[in-house]
Amino acid sequence: MGASATLLLPSATLAAQLKLPDTTYTYTIINQDLSAALQEFGSNLNIKVNVSQEVRSRIQGRLPDLPPLAFLNRLASLYNLEWYFDGQVLHVTSARESQSRLLVPGPVPFERLASTLAAFDVADERYAVRPAPNTQLVLVTGPPRFVALVEQTLNGLIAEEQARPKPAEARVGPPPLPHDTVLTVFRGSQTTILRNGRLEAGFGSNEPPDASAGREQPGGRDGDPNTPGRRENSR
């Protein structure tokens, strides 16, 4: 059987199930190419098989009658192979092709990656996916197809995270100054301008807007008849 590694995922998570019958698989092999035997194995069980070009051995002698899964594992053990089923195709590679790759998860927590791999039936308890100690990296080890699916899953999660709308950044600096509120009130021929609730100017319809600004009303200051008016000096 291919090299195994501890998968740091919940124990209930398994790869896509390779459903094979429990009945004994009888296959007579006499000096046959290993790749051809694996292709014949898939043909007999109606499974698509992709055999790597690195699988070049020949089978000598007769193999015992075994259930199909045990037969496959027997070949993997005898000829240093690894196999991985992605739900559609059974991929068989040489153990020499096994990969170890460090992935950068970015904003994706490892727990989310692990649960997604389990949900998509990508996870396989024989191959490793684990956070690298004292880093923000994820180490994945296994046959090429397994490593590629883990990487594709992580890239999809990163793209999804980056597409999420970001909350508005906190405003930096002093709050903006309030805008002035100007209200113009028309009463008959009299126009009054209020700015921020305070009187700014008042004038009649025949006066320019600034005519009354700073002008004393008849009868004294602010139009009060009891207040003496301003006297003009004359010579």
C-alpha positions in Angstrom: 0.0 0.0 0.0 1.1 3.6 -0.6 2.9 5.6 2.1 0.5 6.8 4.8 0.4 9.9 6.9 -1.7 11.2 9.8 -4.5 13.5 8.5 -5.3 16.2 11.0 -9.0 16.2 10.3 -12.0 14.7 12.2 -11.8 11.0 12.2 -15.2 10.7 10.5 -14.0 12.5 7.3 -12.9 10.2 4.5 -12.0 10.6 0.9 -14.6 10.0 -1.8 -15.6 6.3 -1.3 -14.2 3.9 -3.8 -17.1 1.5 -3.8 -15.9 -2.0 -4.7 -17.6 -5.3 -4.3 -16.7 -7.6 -1.4 -16.6 -10.7 -3.6 -13.3 -12.2 -4.5 -11.5 -10.7 -7.5 -9.8 -13.4 -9.6 -7.4 -12.1 -12.1 -4.8 -14.4 -13.7 -1.5 -12.5 -14.5 1.4 -14.0 -16.2 4.3 -11.7 -16.9 2.0 -8.7 -17.6 2.7 -5.0 -17.7 1.6 -3.5 -14.4 -0.1 -0.5 -16.0 -2.1 -2.8 -18.3 -3.2 -4.9 -15.3 -4.4 -1.8 -13.5 -6.4 -0.7 -16.6 -7.9 -4.2 -16.8 -8.8 -4.0 -13.2 -10.7 -0.8 -13.7 -12.4 -2.2 -16.9 -13.6 -5.3 -15.0 -15.1 -3.2 -12.2 -16.4 -0.3 -14.4 -14.1 2.3 -12.9 -12.1 4.9 -14.8 -8.4 4.5 -14.0 -5.6 6.9 -14.7 -2.2 5.3 -14.5 0.9 7.5 -14.3 3.6 7.0 -16.9 6.0 6.4 -14.0 4.3 3.1 -13.3 6.5 0.9 -15.4 6.9 -2.5 -13.6 5.8 -5.9 -14.8 3.9 -8.4 -12.7 5.6 -11.8 -12.4 3.7 -14.9 -11.2 0.2 -15.3 -9.9 -1.5 -13.1 -7.3 -3.8 -14.6 -4.7 -7.6 -14.2 -5.1 -8.6 -11.2 -3.0 -11.5 -8.7 -2.7 -10.9 -5.9 -5.2 -9.8 -3.3 -2.7 -7.4 -5.7 -1.1 -6.1 -6.6 -4.6 -5.5 -2.9 -5.3 -3.7 -2.4 -2.0 -1.6 -5.6 -2.7 -0.4 -4.2 -5.9 0.4 -0.8 -4.3 2.4 -2.5 -1.6 4.3 -4.8 -3.9 5.2 -2.2 -6.5 5.5 1.0 -4.3 2.4 2.7 -5.6 -0.1 5.2 -4.3 -3.7 5.5 -5.4 -6.3 8.2 -4.9 -9.9 8.2 -5.9 -11.4 11.7 -6.5 -14.9 10.6 -6.9 -14.7 10.1 -10.7 -11.3 8.6 -11.5 -8.9 6.2 -9.7 -5.5 7.8 -10.0 -2.5 5.4 -9.6 1.0 6.9 -9.3 4.4 5.8 -8.2 5.3 6.7 -4.7 8.3 8.6 -6.1 5.8 11.1 -7.4 4.4 11.9 -3.9 4.5 15.7 -3.2 4.9 17.9 -0.1 3.8 21.4 -0.6 3.5 24.4 1.7 0.3 26.4 1.0 -0.4 30.0 2.2 -4.0 30.1 3.6 -4.1 33.9 3.9 -7.4 34.9 5.5 -8.7 31.3 5.6 -8.5 29.5 9.0 -7.2 26.0 8.9 -10.4 24.7 10.5 -12.4 26.1 7.6 -10.1 24.5 5.1 -10.3 21.1 6.9 -14.1 21.1 7.1 -14.4 22.1 3.4 -12.0 19.3 2.3 -14.2 16.9 4.3 -17.4 18.2 2.9 -16.1 17.9 -0.7 -14.8 14.4 -0.1 -11.3 15.5 -0.9 -9.8 14.6 2.5 -8.1 11.2 2.7 -6.9 9.8 6.1 -3.8 8.3 4.4 -2.4 11.6 3.3 -1.5 14.7 5.4 -3.0 18.1 5.6 -1.9 20.0 8.6 -0.8 23.5 9.8 3.0 23.9 9.8 4.3 24.5 13.3 5.0 28.1 14.3 3.9 29.4 10.9 0.8 30.6 9.1 1.4 27.9 6.4 -0.4 24.6 5.7 1.6 21.5 4.7 0.0 19.0 2.3 1.6 15.7 1.4 0.3 13.0 -0.9 -0.1 11.9 -4.6 -0.3 14.7 -7.2 -4.0 14.6 -7.7 -4.7 14.9 -4.0 -2.3 17.8 -3.5 -3.8 19.6 -6.5 -7.4 19.2 -5.2 -6.3 20.6 -1.8 -4.7 23.6 -3.4 -7.7 24.2 -5.6 -10.0 24.1 -2.6 -7.9 26.6 -0.7 -7.6 28.9 -3.7 -11.4 28.9 -3.9 -11.8 29.7 -0.3 -9.3 32.6 -0.5 -11.2 34.0 -3.5 -14.5 33.7 -1.7 -13.0 35.5 1.4 -11.6 38.3 -0.7 -14.9 38.8 -2.5 -16.7 39.5 0.8 -17.7 43.1 1.3 -15.4 44.8 3.8 -16.8 47.0 6.6 -16.2 50.7 6.2 -12.9 51.8 7.7 -13.1 53.9 10.8 -12.8 57.6 10.1 -9.5 59.0 11.2 -9.0 62.6 12.4 -11.4 65.2 13.8 -15.1 65.1 13.0 -16.2 67.3 10.1 -17.4 70.8 10.8 -21.2 71.2 10.7 -22.6 72.9 7.7 -24.3 76.3 8.2 -28.0 76.3 7.9 -29.5 79.4 6.2 -33.2 80.2 6.3 -34.8 83.0 4.4 -38.3 84.1 5.7 -40.6 86.4 3.6 -43.3 88.3 5.4 -45.0 90.8 3.1 -42.4 93.3 2.0 -40.0 92.2 4.7 -37.3 89.6 4.2 -35.4 88.1 7.1 -32.3 85.9 6.9 -31.5 83.5 9.7 -28.1 81.6 9.9 -27.9 78.7 12.3 -31.1 80.0 14.0 -29.7 83.5 14.5 -30.8 86.7 12.8 -28.3 87.7 10.2 -30.1 90.4 8.2 -33.5 91.9 7.5 -34.5 94.2 4.7 -37.5 95.5 2.7 -38.3 94.6 -0.8 -36.9 97.8 -2.2 -33.6 97.5 -0.3 -30.6 95.5 -1.3 -29.9 92.4 0.9 -27.2 94.2 2.9 -28.9 97.6 3.2 -30.1 97.0 6.7 -26.9 95.4 8.0 -25.5 97.6 10.7 -28.2 100.3 10.1 -30.1 101.7 13.1 -33.8 101.6 12.9 -35.8 104.9 13.3 -36.5 105.8 16.8 -33.3 104.5 18.2 -31.2 101.5 18.3 -32.9 98.2 17.3 -36.1 100.3 16.4 -37.0 100.9 20.1 -38.9 104.3 20.2 -37.8 104.7 23.9 -34.1 104.6 22.9 -32.7 107.9 21.7 -31.5 107.7 18.2 -28.0 108.3 17.1 -27.2 111.9 16.7 -25.1 113.0 13.7 -22.5 115.6 14.4 -22.9 118.8 12.3 -21.0 121.9 12.1 
